């Protein structure tokens, strides 16, 4: 397997601190190069693994799924691409791949990257399976992925494992996905052998997208997701993923359409602290007069059934012109409660009313050292970027339906898509992280007292038919 070792001291820097950790190597004429979008990350000990799409197609999916791994707490990175999924790498059986997520199974000592696979034989190209690639070190990945599920049009998978040695379900891994042709019905599957085999769970008849399962220390699985009625809801399992109950509503969503037609549904980002408190964040305009722009908002729960009132992450004033969206929340799993360390990466426009020709897209970052009670001042990590520098899709310019942040050694590692100006007709959208990570300092900015001024109202059910 060909790899590129990236060393912090010699990496390409953006805004003085960002390190390029991968670049699209594919050359097929049917997708856009060089483009990489939609990263997820996970960390365990000193190892951090990121995964992402590489070579984005206009109408769904990518040439393959990439990965970038650091085994020394973010000092050095190695990057590569998964074999055996698409025809563009290792003679895989599928035409495209999308929606990657990464997890670690501590009991079985294996890393898992789950991906959606697509075929070109239908229009639009449809997700036919969710598959999992396995690695014991995050560097050497198997060439024969295992299958989680198949269908006529599946979408948006996500994977997590129970890594608590005291849990009755230690070593269980859980995969979420939805079935577009069944009204975006959510499904869950469980593996008890390190991702080699998967069994379907019994799940209530709920519809939605973008579920992100998390596992409490006692083994309960909580799955927040975006409903087709524009609410954030959650289902829960307390029997090792055999069955799920719910849903319960976390909150309805007040959504400001993001300017420039940027692909940006308000999918939730979910994480959990050492004590089992679940944090869910999403883009929402309820604190803005006239819903003029989105903030990043948050709700938390200790049990997955009762959720706190929605609070605003105070990145800037509610009277600002800034629009915030596509959040990637990280929680240091060595911390909890009133001392929990939170890190939030997000995209933003300085001017929410910009147009596709003049929108200036940037990446921001804030942190908290007290469980989200107060936050640091905002930092700009990357940008500004023009929308014309991004991969083009049938749902607008794309950096990803999600981004991700993970902790290692007490530092936060956000991984995001950053686009440099194109060279002639060749794009340059790639994966970046902060060189050496970000020390989480917290601060005094507080959203306490912010008033809801735009009432969230559930929308009519909508289809996510072309989300891949």
C-alpha positions in Angstrom: 0.0 0.0 0.0 1.5 3.4 -1.0 1.5 5.9 1.8 2.7 9.5 2.3 4.1 10.4 5.6 3.3 14.1 6.5 5.6 15.8 9.0 4.3 18.8 10.9 7.4 20.9 10.4 7.2 20.7 6.6 3.4 20.7 6.1 1.4 23.2 4.1 0.1 25.8 6.5 -3.2 27.8 6.2 -3.8 30.8 8.5 -0.5 30.0 10.1 -1.5 26.8 11.9 -3.3 24.4 9.5 -1.6 21.2 8.2 -2.6 19.4 5.0 -2.9 15.7 5.9 -4.2 14.3 2.5 -4.7 15.2 -1.1 -6.9 13.6 -3.7 -4.7 11.4 -6.0 -7.4 10.1 -8.4 -7.5 11.0 -12.0 -10.7 9.4 -13.4 -12.5 11.9 -15.6 -15.9 11.3 -14.2 -15.4 13.0 -10.8 -13.8 16.3 -9.7 -10.1 16.6 -8.9 -8.5 17.4 -6.7 -11.3 17.3 -4.1 -11.7 15.8 -0.6 -14.8 16.4 1.5 -16.7 15.2 4.6 -14.3 14.1 7.2 -14.9 12.1 10.4 -12.4 11.4 13.1 -11.9 9.2 16.1 -9.1 8.9 18.7 -8.0 6.2 21.1 -4.9 6.8 23.2 -2.2 8.5 21.0 -3.8 7.3 17.7 -6.1 9.6 15.7 -7.7 8.4 12.5 -9.5 10.6 10.0 -11.5 9.4 7.1 -13.1 11.3 4.1 -14.3 11.2 0.6 -11.7 11.7 -2.2 -12.6 12.7 -5.8 -16.2 13.9 -5.3 -18.8 13.3 -8.1 -21.4 15.9 -8.9 -24.4 13.6 -8.4 -23.2 11.7 -5.4 -20.3 9.8 -3.9 -16.6 9.9 -4.5 -13.8 7.9 -6.3 -12.8 6.3 -3.0 -12.6 6.8 0.8 -9.3 8.2 2.2 -7.7 8.0 5.6 -5.1 9.9 7.5 -3.6 8.5 10.8 -1.4 9.8 13.5 0.0 7.3 16.0 1.9 9.9 18.1 -0.8 12.3 19.2 -0.9 14.4 16.0 2.9 15.0 15.5 3.1 13.0 12.3 0.5 11.8 9.9 0.3 8.9 7.4 -2.3 9.0 4.6 -3.7 6.4 2.2 -6.9 5.1 0.5 -9.1 2.1 1.1 -8.8 -0.9 -1.2 -11.6 -3.2 -2.3 -14.5 -0.7 -2.2 -14.6 1.1 -5.6 -13.3 0.2 -9.1 -10.8 3.0 -8.7 -8.8 1.3 -6.0 -8.1 -2.3 -5.5 -10.6 -3.6 -8.0 -13.6 -3.0 -5.7 -17.1 -4.0 -6.9 -18.7 -0.6 -6.5 -18.7 2.6 -8.6 -18.5 5.2 -5.9 -18.2 5.6 -2.1 -19.5 8.2 0.3 -20.4 9.0 4.0 -17.3 7.6 5.8 -17.1 7.3 9.6 -14.5 5.8 11.8 -14.6 3.9 15.1 -12.3 1.9 17.3 -13.1 -1.4 19.0 -10.8 -1.7 22.1 -11.9 -5.2 23.0 -11.0 -6.6 19.7 -8.2 -4.2 19.0 -9.5 -3.1 15.6 -10.2 0.2 13.8 -13.3 0.3 11.6 -14.1 2.7 8.7 -17.7 2.4 7.5 -18.6 3.8 4.1 -21.7 3.9 1.8 -21.2 2.3 -1.5 -23.0 3.4 -4.7 -23.7 2.1 -8.2 -24.0 4.1 -11.4 -26.6 1.8 -13.0 -29.5 4.0 -11.7 -30.1 7.7 -11.9 -29.3 9.3 -9.6 -26.6 6.9 -8.4 -27.9 4.9 -5.4 -26.4 3.6 -2.2 -26.4 -0.1 -2.4 -24.6 -1.1 0.8 -22.8 0.0 3.9 -19.4 -1.7 4.2 -16.7 -1.7 6.8 -12.9 -1.8 6.3 -10.8 -3.1 9.2 -7.3 -2.3 10.6 -5.4 -3.3 13.7 -3.2 -0.3 13.7 -5.0 2.4 11.7 -2.3 2.2 9.0 -2.8 -1.2 7.3 -6.3 -1.7 6.1 -7.9 -4.9 4.8 -8.7 -5.2 1.1 -12.0 -7.1 1.6 -14.6 -4.9 3.4 -17.3 -6.6 5.4 -21.0 -5.8 4.7 -23.2 -4.2 7.3 -26.3 -3.9 5.2 -27.6 -3.8 1.6 -30.6 -2.2 0.0 -32.0 -0.5 -3.1 -31.0 3.0 -1.7 -29.3 3.2 1.7 -27.6 6.3 2.9 -25.6 8.1 5.6 -24.1 5.5 7.8 -22.3 6.0 11.1 -20.4 3.6 13.4 -19.4 3.5 17.1 -18.1 0.9 19.5 -18.5 0.2 23.3 -15.0 0.7 24.7 -15.9 0.6 28.4 -14.4 -2.6 30.0 -17.0 -2.5 32.8 -19.9 -2.5 30.3 -21.9 -5.7 29.8 -21.6 -5.0 26.1 -17.9 -4.2 25.9 -16.8 -4.9 22.3 -20.2 -4.4 20.7 -20.1 -2.1 17.7 -23.1 -0.3 16.3 -23.8 1.0 12.8 -26.6 3.4 11.8 -27.9 4.1 8.3 -31.1 5.1 6.7 -33.1 3.6 3.8 -34.1 6.3 1.4 -36.6 4.3 -0.6 -38.5 3.5 2.7 -39.1 7.1 3.5 -35.6 7.6 5.1 -36.3 4.9 7.7 -33.5 4.5 10.2 -31.8 1.2 10.8 -29.2 0.0 13.3 -26.9 -3.1 13.1 -24.7 -4.6 15.8 -21.4 -6.5 15.6 -19.9 -8.5 18.5 -16.8 -9.8 16.6 -14.9 -6.6 15.7 -16.9 -5.8 12.6 -16.6 -9.2 10.9 -20.3 -9.9 10.9 -23.4 -7.7 11.6 -26.9 -8.4 12.8 -29.9 -6.1 12.2 -31.5 -4.6 15.3 -35.2 -4.0 16.0 -35.8 -0.3 15.5 -39.0 1.8 15.8 -40.4 3.0 12.5 -38.7 6.4 12.5 -37.5 8.5 9.6 -34.5 10.7 9.5 -30.9 11.2 8.5 -27.5 11.7 10.0 -27.8 9.6 13.2 -24.6 9.6 15.3 -24.7 6.9 17.9 -22.7 7.3 21.1 -22.3 4.7 23.9 -22.6 5.5 27.7 -20.1 3.8 30.1 -22.8 1.4 31.2 -23.5 0.3 27.7 -26.6 2.2 26.7 -26.5 3.4 23.1 -28.1 6.8 22.3 -28.6 7.8 18.6 -29.4 11.5 18.0 -30.5 12.2 14.4 -32.3 14.8 12.2 -35.9 13.9 11.5 -37.6 14.5 8.2 -39.8 17.0 10.0 -36.8 19.2 10.9 -36.3 18.2 14.5 -33.5 16.6 16.4 -34.6 13.3 18.0 -33.0 10.3 19.6 -33.5 6.6 20.0 -31.9 4.4 22.7 -30.9 0.8 23.3 -30.2 -0.7 26.7 -29.7 -4.3 25.6 -26.5 -4.2 23.6 -28.1 -3.1 20.4 -30.7 -5.9 20.1 -33.5 -3.4 20.0 -34.1 0.3 20.3 -36.9 2.4 21.9 -38.2 5.9 21.2 -38.0 8.3 19.6 -37.8 11.2 22.0 -37.6 14.8 20.7 -34.4 16.7 21.6 -35.6 19.9 20.0 -37.3 21.2 16.9 -35.0 23.0 14.5 -35.2 26.6 13.4 -33.3 26.7 10.2 -31.9 29.7 8.3 -31.1 28.7 4.7 -27.3 29.1 4.2 -26.4 31.5 1.4 -24.8 30.6 -1.9 -26.7 27.3 -2.0 -23.9 25.7 0.1 -24.8 22.1 0.9 -25.5 22.4 4.7 -28.5 20.5 6.3 -28.5 21.1 10.1 -27.4 17.5 10.9 -26.5 17.0 14.5 -23.0 16.4 15.8 -22.9 14.2 18.9 -20.3 13.3 21.5 -20.1 11.9 25.1 -18.0 12.7 28.1 -16.4 10.3 30.6 -19.4 10.3 32.9 -21.8 9.5 30.1 -23.3 12.9 29.4 -24.3 13.2 25.7 -23.8 16.5 23.9 -25.6 17.3 20.7 -25.0 20.4 18.6 -26.5 21.7 15.4 -27.0 24.9 13.4 -30.1 26.8 14.4 -31.5 30.4 14.1 -33.9 30.6 17.1 -31.8 33.2 18.8 -31.6 35.6 15.8 -34.3 38.1 15.0 -36.1 37.1 11.9 -34.0 33.9 11.8 -31.5 36.0 10.0 -28.5 33.7 10.6 -27.6 30.4 12.3 -25.8 30.0 15.6 -24.5 26.6 16.8 -26.8 25.5 19.6 -26.5 22.6 22.0 -28.5 20.2 24.2 -27.3 17.6 26.6 -28.6 14.5 28.3 -27.5 11.9 30.9 -29.9 9.2 29.8 -31.0 9.9 26.2 -34.6 10.4 27.2 -34.6 13.8 29.0 -32.7 16.6 27.3 -31.7 20.0 28.5 -33.1 23.3 27.1 -31.4 24.4 23.9 -28.5 26.8 24.6 -26.5 28.9 22.2 -22.7 28.6 21.8 -21.8 32.3 22.1 -19.4 32.6 19.2 -20.4 36.2 18.6 -23.3 38.5 19.4 -26.9 37.6 18.4 -26.9 40.9 16.5 -23.9 40.0 14.4 -24.1 39.3 10.6 -22.2 36.0 11.0 -23.8 32.7 9.9 -22.5 29.5 11.5 -23.1 26.0 10.2 -21.7 22.4 9.7 -20.5 22.0 13.3 -18.0 19.3 14.4 -18.1 18.8 18.2 -15.3 17.0 20.1 -15.4 16.1 23.8 -12.3 15.0 25.7 -13.3 11.6 27.1 -10.9 12.0 30.0 -13.1 14.8 31.3 -16.6 15.1 32.5 -19.4 17.2 34.0 -18.5 20.7 35.0 -14.9 20.1 34.0 -15.7 18.6 30.6 -13.5 19.9 27.8 -15.4 20.6 24.6 -14.0 21.7 21.2 -16.2 22.9 18.4 -15.1 23.4 14.8 -17.6 25.0 12.4 -17.8 26.8 9.0 -19.1 30.3 8.8 -19.8 33.3 6.6 -19.0 36.8 8.0 -22.0 38.0 6.1 -25.1 35.8 6.2 -26.7 37.6 3.3 -23.8 37.1 0.8 -24.3 35.6 -2.6 -22.8 32.6 -4.4 -20.4 35.0 -6.2 -19.1 36.8 -3.1 -19.6 34.5 -0.1 -16.4 34.1 1.9 -16.4 30.7 3.6 -14.1 30.3 6.7 -13.5 27.7 9.4 -13.9 28.7 13.1 -13.1 27.2 16.4 -14.2 27.7 20.1 -13.6 25.6 23.2 -15.0 25.2 26.7 -13.4 23.8 29.9 -16.6 23.6 31.9 -19.0 21.5 30.0 -20.2 24.3 27.8 -21.2 26.8 30.5 -18.7 29.3 29.1 -16.6 29.4 25.9 -13.4 30.8 24.5 -13.2 33.6 22.0 -13.5 32.4 18.4 -10.5 31.6 16.4 -10.3 31.6 12.6 -8.6 28.4 11.5 -8.8 28.7 7.7 -10.3 30.8 5.0 -11.7 32.8 3.5 -12.6 30.5 0.6 -14.7 31.2 -2.5 -17.5 28.8 -3.2 -16.2 28.4 -6.7 -13.2 26.6 -5.2 -15.3 23.9 -3.7 -16.5 20.6 -5.2 -19.7 21.1 -7.0 -22.7 18.8 -6.3 -26.4 18.6 -7.3 -27.1 20.1 -3.9 -24.7 22.9 -4.0 -21.0 23.5 -3.3 -19.6 21.0 -0.8 -17.2 20.8 2.1 -19.2 18.0 3.7 -22.5 17.2 5.3 -20.4 16.9 8.5 -16.9 17.6 9.9 -15.3 16.3 13.0 -13.1 17.0 16.0 -11.3 14.5 18.3 -9.0 14.8 21.3 -5.6 13.2 21.9 -3.3 14.0 24.8 -5.7 16.8 25.9 -5.5 18.7 22.6 -8.2 19.0 20.0 -7.7 17.9 16.4 -10.4 19.3 14.1 -10.3 17.9 10.6 -11.9 20.0 7.9 -12.0 20.4 4.2 -10.1 23.6 3.1 -10.1 24.8 -0.5 -7.3 26.8 -2.0 -7.8 28.7 -5.3 -8.0 26.4 -8.3 -5.1 25.9 -10.7 -6.7 26.4 -14.1 -9.6 23.9 -14.1 -8.1 21.7 -11.3 -9.5 22.3 -7.8 -7.5 22.1 -4.7 -9.8 21.1 -1.8 -8.1 18.9 0.7 -8.1 17.6 4.3 -6.5 19.8 7.0 -6.0 19.7 10.7 -4.3 22.0 13.2 -0.6 21.3 13.4 0.1 19.8 16.8 -3.6 20.2 17.9 -5.3 23.0 19.7 -4.9 23.5 23.5 -8.4 23.9 24.9 -8.3 27.0 27.0 -12.0 27.8 27.5 -13.0 31.4 28.3 -15.8 33.6 29.8 -18.2 34.0 26.8 -21.6 32.9 27.9 -24.9 32.3 26.2 -26.8 32.4 29.5 -29.7 34.8 29.2 -30.0 34.6 25.4 -33.6 34.8 24.4 -35.3 32.6 21.8 -36.8 35.1 19.3 -37.6 32.8 16.4 -39.9 30.0 17.4 -38.8 26.6 16.0 -41.6 25.0 14.1 -41.5 21.5 12.7 -41.5 21.5 8.9 -43.5 19.2 6.7 -41.8 15.9 6.2 -39.1 16.2 3.5 -37.1 13.6 1.6 -33.3 13.4 1.6 -33.5 11.5 -1.7 -30.2 12.7 -3.1 -28.0 13.1 0.0 -25.2 10.6 -0.8 
